[in-house]
Amino acid sequence: VYKVISKQDGKIYAAKKTVLENIPYDSRKKCLSEIKYHKKLNHPFIVPCLQDFLYKDKFTISIMPLCEGGDLFTALQESRHSG
């Protein structure tokens, strides 16, 4: 995941790159399906996918709001260790 700045609005977003090259067809199909459904989700605990791009059939880029606090797994691990 990369931190990016939009040329259109100047806001900071997260860009998730998913490589599609050299993976089996079934896995590739599942990956593209997951991205499609992620764009349709609307849930308060899931970061929305605002936009996605397929680049030369080699990888996808999914644009999402940037969550500065890190990921849920790390937060849970830190919470567990702190009491």
Salt bridges, closest charged atoms under 4 A:
ASP52 OD1 - LYS39 NZ 3.16
ASP57 OD1 - ARG28 NH2 3.11
GLU68 OE2 - LYS3 NZ 3.80
